[in-house]
Amino acid sequence: MRRYASVLSPNVPLWSYGALLAVAVGWVLVVPKFWVFLGGAACLLAISALGLTVVVGWAGEVSLASAALVGTSVYLTGYLVRADGQHLPFLVGLGVGMLVAGALHSFAALATAKLSGIYVMVLTLGLQVTIERTVFSVAKLTGGAEGVYLSRPSFLGLHFDSDTSFYYLCLATLAGVVVFLTLFRQSRHGRALLLVRTNREAAAAVGISPWRYKILAFAICGALLGLAGAMTAPLYRSPPTLLQYLSFSSLFLLAVPVTAGSESLISIIIVAFAFTMLPAGLEEMHLRLSPNVVGGVGLLTGTYIGARGIGGAILDRLRERRESAALASAGIGTTGVLPPDGHEPIVIDTVPAGPRPRARSRVAAGAAAGTGAGRNEAELVGAPAGGVGGLRRGGGLTLPPRPGGRLDGRR
């Protein structure tokens, strides 16, 4: 149980998880059915984005074949389960769709043994175009211009014909994906993958194969893209048109993890819901906004914020508040460092020293560098006569500057 409890981030209050779960389960009971349908689509978009996070955020590569892999799973699963196709059980079709998508994506990762960066991007874009020209041109799979009808699945005695019940199925699947990825990231394989992203040579030096772990990342990503595609077909009851799975759609899928960052999986889900709901919400106010525009703005925003995205920025704030509260409870005050003469003193304030701020006594740089054993030691500032005990009760610390050198830009 301790292993599964580690899924919850210590930087996020426990009550917020309960509130998020209550909102995720209850909001569909008070909104029109159209929004419930969009909620299911948002869950599937989040699954696709979580799969891309493994490649983009954890492996340090970029894939531009995500839309083609989702479309392949959509049409292949639809053909396997529909009445005029193979008429197989839904779980069998779902498994085949995940397997095929994972295998195709793993094939693209074979080149990462000697190539990386822009070359992998071009290779995955080539895979996207190849699938568009081959798989998407088979009318027997896509249904052609006439289109086909798919019934929603039912298994284990449960039926998911309504939009609400299918939304709960998508939500439960999304929760399972979050738990799986969190446990994978905390496992030795996940830590090895992060090391490969950080320093490929260092990973190889300790016996970790960068090539194998990047193939693993692409396989996991492809399987999750296939999972989202397999559940997209029954969501729409008829496979969507080919226009939704062209190369430009891969950029839209990529915009979700780039905007949210790979630090927090919950932030990826929130961004996926925002990307899905925002255009529909603006249309309710008679404002038309293309989802591609939302994706473009997300790419620009994520690039501006940095590699950690919105989720990383929020977690930093939460971590700072948590550490400040811990320092305040421990009674630790401020730390001051006095530079040489002519420079402003640097004071690092962690928490207030107390209700009454204590005066800091500054030591001149020349005096700090003077003779005597006491001059070379750190002096307690604002501490009572208790010495170090005063520091524990909220004092400060002043450190003498080190002698200037060439690295400091002084001659």
C-alpha positions as CSV (number, residue, x, y, z in Angstrom):
1,M,0.0,0.0,0.0
2,R,2.9,2.3,0.7
3,R,4.0,2.0,-3.0
4,Y,0.5,3.0,-4.2
5,A,0.4,5.9,-1.7
6,S,3.5,7.3,-3.4
7,V,1.3,8.2,-6.4
8,L,0.1,11.2,-4.5
9,S,2.6,14.1,-4.6
10,P,3.7,15.4,-1.1
11,N,3.7,18.9,-2.4
12,V,0.0,18.9,-3.1
13,P,-2.4,18.9,-0.1
14,L,-4.3,15.6,0.3
15,W,-7.7,17.4,0.4
16,S,-7.1,18.7,-3.1
17,Y,-7.1,15.2,-4.5
18,G,-10.4,14.4,-2.9
19,A,-11.9,17.7,-4.3
20,L,-10.5,16.9,-7.7
21,L,-12.0,13.4,-7.6
22,A,-15.4,14.7,-6.5
23,V,-15.4,17.3,-9.3
24,A,-14.4,14.7,-11.9
25,V,-17.2,12.3,-10.9
26,G,-20.0,14.8,-10.1
27,W,-19.8,17.5,-12.8
28,V,-21.3,15.3,-15.5
29,L,-24.5,14.9,-13.4
30,V,-25.4,18.6,-13.6
31,V,-24.4,19.6,-17.2
32,P,-26.1,18.9,-20.6
33,K,-25.2,15.7,-22.4
34,F,-23.1,17.6,-25.0
35,W,-20.6,18.5,-22.3
36,V,-20.5,14.9,-21.0
37,F,-19.6,13.8,-24.5
38,L,-16.8,16.4,-24.5
39,G,-15.6,15.1,-21.1
40,G,-15.1,11.7,-22.6
41,A,-13.2,13.1,-25.5
42,A,-11.0,15.1,-23.1
43,C,-10.2,12.0,-21.1
44,L,-9.0,10.3,-24.3
45,L,-7.0,13.4,-25.3
46,A,-5.4,13.3,-21.8
47,I,-4.4,9.6,-22.3
48,S,-2.8,10.5,-25.7
49,A,-0.9,13.4,-24.0
50,L,0.3,11.3,-21.2
51,G,1.7,8.8,-23.7
52,L,3.5,11.6,-25.4
53,T,4.9,12.8,-22.1
54,V,6.9,9.6,-21.8
55,V,8.7,10.4,-25.0
56,V,8.9,14.2,-24.9
57,G,9.3,14.7,-21.1
58,W,11.0,11.6,-19.9
59,A,13.0,10.3,-22.9
60,G,13.9,13.8,-24.4
61,E,12.7,13.0,-27.9
62,V,9.9,14.4,-30.1
63,S,7.3,12.3,-32.0
64,L,5.3,13.8,-34.8
65,A,3.4,10.6,-35.6
66,S,1.0,10.6,-32.7
67,A,-2.1,11.5,-34.8
68,A,-1.5,8.7,-37.3
69,L,-1.1,6.1,-34.5
70,V,-4.3,7.2,-32.9
71,G,-6.1,7.1,-36.3
72,T,-4.6,3.6,-37.0
73,S,-6.0,2.3,-33.7
74,V,-9.4,4.0,-34.4
75,Y,-9.9,2.4,-37.8
76,L,-8.3,-1.0,-37.0
77,T,-10.3,-1.5,-33.7
78,G,-13.5,-0.3,-35.4
79,Y,-13.0,-2.9,-38.2
80,L,-12.3,-5.7,-35.7
81,V,-15.3,-5.1,-33.5
82,R,-18.1,-4.0,-35.9
83,A,-20.6,-6.3,-37.4
84,D,-19.5,-6.0,-41.0
85,G,-15.9,-6.5,-40.0
86,Q,-14.5,-9.3,-37.8
87,H,-17.1,-8.9,-35.1
88,L,-14.6,-9.6,-32.3
89,P,-15.1,-8.7,-28.6
90,F,-14.2,-5.1,-27.8
91,L,-11.3,-6.0,-25.5
92,V,-9.7,-8.1,-28.2
93,G,-9.9,-5.2,-30.7
94,L,-8.6,-2.8,-28.1
95,G,-5.6,-5.0,-27.4
96,V,-4.8,-5.4,-31.1
97,G,-5.0,-1.6,-31.6
98,M,-2.6,-1.0,-28.7
99,L,-0.2,-3.7,-29.9
100,V,-0.1,-2.4,-33.5
101,A,0.3,1.3,-32.5
102,G,3.1,0.3,-30.0
103,A,4.9,-1.8,-32.6
104,L,4.8,1.0,-35.2
105,H,6.1,3.6,-32.8
106,S,8.8,1.2,-31.6
107,F,10.0,0.8,-35.2
108,A,10.5,4.5,-35.4
109,A,12.6,4.4,-32.3
110,L,15.1,2.0,-33.8
111,A,17.0,4.9,-35.3
112,T,17.6,6.5,-31.9
113,A,20.6,4.1,-31.5
114,K,22.7,6.6,-33.7
115,L,20.3,9.5,-34.3
116,S,18.4,11.9,-32.0
117,G,16.8,15.3,-32.0
118,I,15.8,16.6,-35.4
119,Y,16.4,13.3,-37.2
120,V,14.0,11.4,-34.9
121,M,11.4,14.2,-35.5
122,V,11.8,13.8,-39.3
123,L,11.6,10.0,-39.0
124,T,8.4,10.1,-37.0
125,L,7.0,12.7,-39.4
126,G,7.8,10.3,-42.3
127,L,5.9,7.6,-40.4
128,Q,2.9,9.9,-40.1
129,V,2.9,10.6,-43.8
130,T,3.4,6.9,-44.7
131,I,0.4,5.9,-42.5
132,E,-1.7,8.6,-44.1
133,R,-0.9,7.3,-47.6
134,T,-1.3,3.6,-46.8
135,V,-3.6,2.7,-43.8
136,F,-5.9,5.7,-44.3
137,S,-6.5,4.9,-47.9
138,V,-8.0,1.4,-47.2
139,A,-11.7,2.0,-47.4
140,K,-12.4,-1.4,-45.7
141,L,-10.8,-0.1,-42.5
142,T,-12.0,3.5,-42.6
143,G,-15.5,2.9,-43.9
144,G,-15.0,5.1,-47.0
145,A,-17.3,7.9,-47.8
146,E,-20.4,6.0,-46.5
147,G,-19.2,5.6,-43.0
148,V,-19.9,2.8,-40.5
149,Y,-21.7,2.5,-37.2
150,L,-20.2,1.2,-34.0
151,S,-22.0,0.2,-30.8
152,R,-20.4,1.0,-27.5
153,P,-18.9,-1.8,-25.6
154,S,-20.3,-3.9,-22.8
155,F,-18.3,-6.3,-20.7
156,L,-18.4,-7.8,-17.2
157,G,-22.1,-7.3,-17.1
158,L,-21.8,-3.5,-17.5
159,H,-23.2,-1.5,-20.4
160,F,-21.8,1.8,-21.6
161,D,-24.4,3.0,-24.1
162,S,-25.1,6.4,-22.5
163,D,-22.6,9.3,-22.6
164,T,-22.4,9.4,-18.8
165,S,-21.5,5.7,-18.4
166,F,-19.0,5.9,-21.2
167,Y,-17.4,9.0,-19.6
168,Y,-17.0,7.1,-16.4
169,L,-15.3,4.3,-18.4
170,C,-12.9,6.8,-20.0
171,L,-12.3,8.4,-16.6
172,A,-11.5,5.0,-14.9
173,T,-9.1,4.2,-17.8
174,L,-7.4,7.6,-17.4
175,A,-7.0,7.0,-13.7
176,G,-5.4,3.6,-14.4
177,V,-3.0,5.2,-16.9
178,V,-2.0,7.8,-14.3
179,V,-1.3,5.2,-11.6
180,F,0.7,3.1,-14.1
181,L,2.9,6.0,-15.3
182,T,3.5,7.2,-11.8
183,L,4.6,3.8,-10.6
184,F,6.7,3.4,-13.8
185,R,8.5,6.7,-13.2
186,Q,9.3,5.7,-9.6
187,S,10.6,2.3,-10.6
188,R,14.2,1.6,-11.6
189,H,13.3,1.5,-15.2
190,G,11.7,5.0,-15.0
191,R,14.7,6.4,-13.2
192,A,17.0,4.8,-15.8
193,L,14.9,6.5,-18.5
194,L,15.3,9.9,-16.8
195,L,19.0,9.4,-16.6
196,V,19.2,8.6,-20.3
197,R,17.4,11.9,-21.0
198,T,19.7,13.8,-18.7
199,N,23.1,12.3,-19.7
200,R,23.2,9.6,-22.3
201,E,26.9,8.9,-21.8
202,A,26.6,8.7,-18.0
203,A,23.7,6.2,-18.4
204,A,25.8,4.0,-20.7
205,A,28.7,4.2,-18.2
206,V,26.6,2.6,-15.5
207,G,25.3,-0.1,-17.7
208,I,22.1,1.4,-18.9
209,S,21.3,1.0,-22.6
210,P,20.0,4.4,-23.9
211,W,18.8,2.7,-27.1
212,R,16.7,0.1,-25.3
213,Y,15.1,2.5,-22.9
214,K,14.2,4.9,-25.7
215,I,12.5,2.0,-27.5
216,L,10.7,1.3,-24.3
217,A,9.5,4.9,-24.1
218,F,8.3,4.9,-27.7
219,A,6.5,1.6,-27.1
220,I,4.7,2.8,-24.0
221,C,3.7,6.0,-25.9
222,G,2.5,4.1,-28.9
223,A,0.4,1.7,-26.7
224,L,-1.2,4.6,-24.9
225,L,-2.0,6.3,-28.2
226,G,-3.5,3.1,-29.4
227,L,-5.6,2.9,-26.2
228,A,-7.0,6.3,-26.8
229,G,-7.7,5.5,-30.4
230,A,-9.4,2.2,-29.6
231,M,-11.8,4.0,-27.3
232,T,-12.4,6.9,-29.6
233,A,-14.2,4.8,-32.2
234,P,-17.1,3.8,-29.8
235,L,-17.1,7.3,-28.3
236,Y,-18.2,8.8,-31.7
237,R,-20.2,5.7,-32.6
238,S,-18.7,6.1,-36.0
239,P,-15.0,6.6,-36.7
240,P,-14.1,10.2,-37.3
241,T,-13.0,11.5,-40.7
242,L,-9.4,11.3,-41.8
243,L,-8.9,15.0,-41.4
244,Q,-8.7,14.6,-37.6
245,Y,-5.6,12.4,-37.9
246,L,-3.4,14.3,-40.4
247,S,0.1,15.6,-39.6
248,F,-1.1,18.9,-38.3
249,S,-3.1,17.1,-35.6
250,S,0.1,15.7,-34.3
251,L,1.2,19.2,-33.4
252,F,-2.0,19.7,-31.5
253,L,-1.4,16.6,-29.5
254,L,2.2,17.6,-28.8
255,A,1.0,21.0,-27.5
256,V,-0.7,19.4,-24.5
257,P,2.5,18.0,-22.8
258,V,4.6,21.0,-23.9
259,T,2.1,23.4,-22.3
260,A,1.6,21.4,-19.1
261,G,5.2,20.1,-18.7
262,S,6.2,16.6,-17.7
263,E,6.6,17.3,-13.9
264,S,2.9,16.8,-13.0
265,L,0.6,14.3,-14.7
266,I,-2.5,16.0,-13.2
267,S,-1.5,19.2,-14.9
268,I,-1.5,17.4,-18.3
269,I,-5.0,16.2,-17.6
270,I,-6.2,19.7,-16.7
271,V,-4.6,21.2,-19.9
272,A,-6.2,18.4,-22.0
273,F,-9.6,19.3,-20.6
274,A,-9.0,23.0,-21.2
275,F,-8.0,22.4,-24.8
276,T,-11.2,20.3,-25.3
277,M,-13.6,22.5,-23.4
278,L,-12.4,26.0,-24.3
279,P,-13.4,26.1,-28.0
280,A,-16.9,24.7,-27.2
281,G,-17.3,27.2,-24.3
282,L,-16.4,30.1,-26.5
283,E,-18.8,28.9,-29.1
284,E,-21.6,29.1,-26.6
285,M,-20.8,32.8,-26.3
286,H,-20.9,33.1,-30.1
287,L,-17.1,33.2,-30.4
288,R,-15.5,30.8,-32.8
289,L,-12.0,29.6,-31.9
290,S,-10.4,26.7,-33.7
291,P,-8.8,24.0,-31.5
292,N,-5.7,24.3,-33.7
293,V,-5.4,28.0,-32.5
294,V,-5.6,26.8,-28.9
295,G,-2.8,24.2,-29.6
296,G,-0.6,26.9,-31.2
297,V,-1.0,29.2,-28.3
298,G,-0.3,26.3,-26.0
299,L,3.0,25.5,-27.9
300,L,4.1,29.2,-27.6
301,T,3.1,29.4,-23.9
302,G,4.9,26.1,-23.1
303,T,8.0,27.2,-25.0
304,Y,8.1,30.6,-23.2
305,I,7.6,29.0,-19.7
306,G,10.3,26.4,-20.2
307,A,10.7,22.7,-20.2
308,R,8.8,22.1,-17.0
309,G,5.7,23.9,-18.3
310,I,2.8,25.2,-16.2
311,G,2.7,22.1,-14.0
312,G,6.4,22.6,-13.0
313,A,5.8,26.3,-12.2
314,I,2.8,25.5,-10.0
315,L,4.7,22.7,-8.2
316,D,7.6,25.0,-7.5
317,R,5.2,27.5,-5.8
318,L,3.7,24.7,-3.7
319,R,7.1,23.3,-2.8
320,E,8.3,26.8,-1.7
321,R,5.2,27.2,0.5
322,R,5.7,23.8,2.0
323,E,9.4,24.4,2.7
324,S,8.7,27.9,4.1
325,A,6.1,26.4,6.5
326,A,8.6,23.7,7.6
327,L,11.3,26.3,8.2
328,A,8.9,28.5,10.1
329,S,8.0,25.6,12.4
330,A,11.7,24.9,13.0
331,G,12.3,28.6,13.8
332,I,15.0,29.1,11.2
333,G,15.4,32.7,10.3
334,T,17.4,34.6,7.6
335,T,20.9,34.1,6.2
336,G,23.0,37.1,5.1
337,V,26.2,37.1,3.2
338,L,28.3,40.3,3.2
339,P,30.4,40.9,0.0
340,P,33.5,43.1,-0.2
341,D,33.2,46.9,0.1
342,G,31.4,48.6,-2.6
343,H,28.8,45.9,-3.1
344,E,25.3,45.5,-1.7
345,P,24.9,42.8,1.0
346,I,23.1,39.7,-0.1
347,V,20.4,38.6,2.4
348,I,18.5,35.3,1.8
349,D,15.3,35.5,3.7
350,T,13.7,32.1,4.2
351,V,11.0,33.0,6.8
352,P,10.5,35.9,9.1
353,A,12.7,35.6,12.2
354,G,9.7,36.3,14.5
355,P,7.0,38.9,15.2
356,R,9.8,41.4,16.0
357,P,12.5,41.5,13.3
358,R,16.0,41.5,14.8
359,A,18.5,44.0,13.7
360,R,21.4,42.7,11.6
361,S,24.9,43.8,12.5
362,R,27.1,43.9,9.4
363,V,30.7,43.1,9.4
364,A,32.9,45.0,7.0
365,A,34.7,43.0,4.4
366,G,38.1,44.3,5.5
367,A,37.5,43.4,9.1
368,A,36.2,39.9,8.0
369,A,39.4,39.4,6.1
370,G,41.6,40.6,8.9
371,T,43.9,38.6,11.2
372,G,42.6,36.5,14.1
373,A,41.0,33.2,14.2
374,G,37.6,34.7,15.1
375,R,37.7,36.9,11.9
376,N,37.7,33.8,9.7
377,E,34.7,32.2,11.2
378,A,31.0,32.9,10.6
379,E,29.5,35.3,13.1
380,L,26.1,35.1,14.5
381,V,24.0,38.1,13.6
382,G,20.9,39.1,15.5
383,A,21.3,36.2,17.9
384,P,21.0,36.5,21.6
385,A,23.8,35.7,24.1
386,G,22.9,32.1,23.7
387,G,25.2,31.8,20.7
388,V,24.1,29.0,18.3
389,G,21.0,28.5,20.4
390,G,19.9,32.0,19.3
391,L,20.3,31.0,15.7
392,R,18.0,28.1,16.2
393,R,15.4,30.5,17.6
394,G,15.3,32.6,14.5
395,G,18.6,34.4,14.2
396,G,20.6,35.0,11.0
397,L,24.0,34.0,9.7
398,T,26.6,36.3,8.1
399,L,29.5,34.7,6.2
400,P,32.7,36.6,5.3
401,P,33.4,36.8,1.6
402,R,36.1,34.7,0.1
403,P,39.2,36.4,-1.4
404,G,38.8,37.7,-4.9
405,G,40.3,35.8,-7.8
406,R,40.4,35.6,-11.5
407,L,37.1,33.8,-11.7
408,D,35.4,36.8,-10.0
409,G,36.5,39.1,-12.8
410,R,38.8,41.1,-10.5
411,R,42.5,41.6,-11.3
